Amino acid sequence: MTTAIADASTLPACAIAVMAKASRPGQTKTRLAPPLSYEEAANLNTSFLKDVVANIVRAAQAASIGAYVAYGPPGSERFFRDTLGAEVGLIEAWLGNFGDCLFFAIDVLLARGHGAACVLNADSPSLPHDRLVEMAAVLAEPGDRAVIGPAEDGGYYVLGLKTPHRRLFEDIAWSTDAVCAQTLERAAEIGLPVHILPAWYDVDDAMSLRRLCGELFAGDGGGGFGAAEHSRALLAQMIGTAALNERLHSAKAG
């Protein structure tokens, strides 16, 4: 159910909702276990979430952006409120498939009165915040349009809309390398212009976790990535006390 706000004049023009699951050992970021334990993976999920929301807040200093989390499972609101504070809007989005969750979050945000609504993954803690600023600027231009940020694995890390186009979420092979391409096909079907942001990567397995550590601690990638301060602090602690580098190396060798 969606509820419109009567006076939207004080709302940020662009709303960005992080698609997130509450951090629960054995249920969150399980593809990182091993090399992480289930508890470590859940803790890393929390750090990622904090960093992704921090990116939105930083982007909001340069553009009219509001931060939300579209969360699940039901009953986990307290986790997100305790983790993120009262200034981040919460939307429970736990439906039959991932496409339904994405569309629901966008539909709710547009119904509340935002001029544009975006869904952002919770797996890219080092995403440069200027991607979000660019997206908000493009969506502020006249005329209907979409903005998409392709993920290197074939999905997308962000999708922004000005109108709730249901077709963009239909007939999509979710969790495959065809998601972004199929979404662009759906946009072409309905004649919707799409602005494409530079690609970025998700951290969802040992290889991408090694890449994140390389960025944060070894300077790999030549800069151009976000600070990811919460993830940096947690990973540094794990490297120092839980032999994370050795485990990542063993996972690579395996």
C-alpha positions in Angstrom: 0.0 0.0 0.0 1.3 3.4 -0.9 0.5 6.7 0.8 1.0 10.1 -0.9 2.2 13.1 1.2 0.0 16.1 0.6 2.8 18.7 0.7 5.9 17.4 -1.1 7.5 20.8 -1.3 9.9 20.1 1.5 11.0 16.6 0.3 14.3 16.0 -1.4 13.8 15.8 -5.2 15.5 12.5 -5.4 15.0 9.6 -3.0 17.5 6.7 -2.8 16.5 3.5 -1.1 19.2 0.9 -0.2 17.9 -2.6 -0.8 19.0 -4.3 2.5 18.6 -7.4 4.6 19.0 -7.3 8.4 22.3 -8.7 9.5 21.8 -12.2 10.8 24.5 -14.9 11.0 23.8 -17.7 8.5 21.3 -15.6 6.6 23.2 -12.6 5.4 26.2 -12.4 3.0 26.5 -16.2 3.1 28.5 -16.3 -0.1 31.4 -14.9 1.9 31.4 -17.8 4.3 34.0 -19.1 3.9 36.5 -17.4 4.0 34.5 -15.5 6.7 32.5 -17.1 9.5 28.7 -16.5 9.4 29.1 -14.0 12.2 31.8 -12.1 10.5 29.8 -12.0 7.3 26.8 -10.6 9.1 29.0 -8.0 10.8 30.4 -7.0 7.4 26.9 -6.7 6.0 26.3 -4.1 8.8 29.4 -2.2 7.9 28.5 -2.2 4.2 25.1 -0.9 5.0 26.5 2.0 7.1 29.0 2.9 4.3 26.3 2.8 1.6 24.0 5.1 3.6 27.0 7.4 4.4 27.6 7.6 0.6 24.0 8.8 0.2 24.3 11.3 3.0 27.6 12.7 1.4 25.9 12.9 -2.0 23.1 14.8 -0.4 25.5 17.6 0.4 25.8 18.3 -3.4 22.3 17.4 -4.6 18.7 17.3 -3.3 18.8 13.6 -2.1 16.9 11.8 0.7 18.2 8.5 2.2 15.9 5.5 2.7 16.4 1.7 3.3 14.0 -0.8 1.8 14.4 -3.6 4.1 13.5 -7.2 5.1 12.7 -9.6 6.5 9.6 -8.4 8.3 10.1 -7.6 11.9 13.6 -6.3 11.5 12.8 -2.6 11.6 14.5 -2.2 15.0 17.8 -3.4 13.6 17.8 -0.8 10.9 16.7 2.0 13.3 19.3 1.1 15.8 22.0 0.8 13.1 21.2 3.9 11.0 19.3 6.3 13.3 16.1 8.1 12.9 17.0 10.3 9.9 17.0 7.4 7.4 13.5 6.5 6.1 12.5 2.9 6.3 10.3 1.0 3.9 9.5 -2.7 4.5 9.9 -4.4 1.2 9.7 -8.2 1.4 7.7 -9.6 -1.5 7.6 -12.6 -3.8 10.6 -11.9 -5.9 13.4 -9.3 -6.0 11.8 -7.4 -8.9 8.6 -6.9 -6.9 10.7 -5.5 -4.0 12.5 -3.1 -6.3 9.3 -1.9 -7.9 7.5 -1.6 -4.6 10.3 0.6 -3.1 10.2 2.9 -6.1 6.4 3.1 -6.2 6.3 4.0 -2.5 8.9 6.8 -2.8 7.2 8.4 -5.9 3.8 8.2 -4.2 5.3 10.0 -1.2 6.0 13.0 -3.5 9.7 12.7 -4.5 10.4 13.7 -8.1 12.6 10.7 -8.6 13.1 7.3 -6.9 16.2 5.1 -7.0 17.1 1.7 -5.7 20.7 1.1 -4.6 22.4 -2.2 -3.7 24.0 -2.7 -0.3 27.0 -4.6 -1.6 29.2 -1.7 -2.9 30.6 0.1 0.1 33.3 1.9 -1.8 31.0 3.2 -4.6 32.1 6.8 -5.3 29.3 9.1 -4.1 29.6 11.3 -7.2 27.8 8.5 -9.1 24.8 9.3 -7.0 25.1 13.0 -7.5 25.3 12.5 -11.3 22.2 10.3 -11.1 20.2 12.9 -9.2 21.2 15.6 -11.6 20.1 13.6 -14.7 16.8 12.7 -13.1 16.2 16.4 -12.3 16.2 17.2 -16.0 12.9 17.7 -17.8 11.2 14.6 -19.4 10.8 11.0 -18.4 14.0 9.0 -18.2 15.9 6.3 -16.2 19.4 6.1 -14.9 21.2 2.8 -14.4 24.5 1.9 -13.0 25.7 -1.4 -14.4 27.5 -3.9 -12.1 30.5 -5.7 -13.4 28.7 -9.0 -12.9 25.9 -8.2 -15.3 23.4 -6.8 -12.8 23.1 -3.2 -11.8 24.1 -1.4 -8.6 21.5 1.4 -8.9 18.4 2.2 -10.9 16.6 5.5 -10.8 13.2 6.4 -12.3 10.8 9.4 -12.4 7.8 7.2 -13.2 7.0 3.7 -11.8 7.5 1.7 -15.0 6.4 -1.8 -14.0 7.7 -3.2 -17.3 11.3 -2.6 -16.2 11.0 -5.3 -13.6 9.1 -8.0 -15.6 10.7 -11.0 -17.4 14.1 -10.4 -15.7 16.3 -13.3 -14.8 17.2 -12.0 -11.4 20.6 -13.0 -9.9 22.1 -13.7 -13.3 24.5 -11.8 -15.5 21.6 -10.8 -17.8 19.8 -8.5 -15.4 21.2 -5.2 -16.7 20.9 -6.1 -20.4 17.4 -7.3 -19.9 16.4 -4.1 -18.1 17.8 -2.0 -20.9 15.8 -4.2 -23.3 12.6 -3.5 -21.3 13.4 0.3 -21.4 13.8 0.2 -25.2 10.4 -1.7 -25.5 8.6 1.2 -23.8 10.7 4.0 -25.4 12.2 5.1 -22.1 15.6 7.0 -22.5 18.3 5.6 -20.2 21.4 7.4 -18.9 24.1 4.8 -18.1 26.6 5.5 -15.3 30.1 4.0 -15.1 30.2 0.4 -14.0 31.1 -0.7 -10.5 31.3 -4.0 -8.6 29.5 -5.8 -5.9 31.3 -7.4 -2.9 29.6 -10.8 -2.6 32.3 -13.4 -2.7 36.0 -14.0 -1.7 37.4 -12.6 -4.9 35.5 -9.3 -4.7 36.3 -9.1 -1.0 40.0 -9.3 -1.8 39.5 -6.6 -4.4 37.9 -4.3 -1.7 40.7 -5.0 0.7 43.2 -4.1 -2.1 41.4 -0.8 -2.7 41.2 0.1 1.0 44.7 -1.0 2.2 47.0 -1.5 -0.8 45.9 1.4 -3.0 44.9 -1.0 -5.8 42.7 0.5 -8.5 44.5 3.9 -8.4 41.9 5.7 -6.3 38.6 6.9 -7.4 36.7 4.9 -4.8 34.7 5.9 -1.7 36.1 5.9 1.8 34.1 2.9 3.1 35.1 4.0 6.6 33.1 1.4 8.5 34.1 -1.5 6.3 37.7 -0.3 6.4 37.7 -0.3 10.2 36.1 -3.7 10.5 38.3 -5.3 7.9 41.5 -3.8 9.5 40.5 -5.3 12.8 39.9 -8.7 11.1 43.2 -8.5 9.4 45.0 -7.7 12.7 43.2 -10.2 15.0 41.5 -12.8 12.8 44.1 -13.6 10.1 41.8 -12.3 7.4 44.6 -11.9 4.8 45.7 -15.5 5.3 42.2 -16.7 4.9 41.6 -14.7 1.7 44.9 -16.0 0.3 43.9 -19.6 1.1 40.5 -19.0 -0.6 42.3 -17.7 -3.7 44.6 -20.7 -3.7 41.7 -23.0 -3.4 
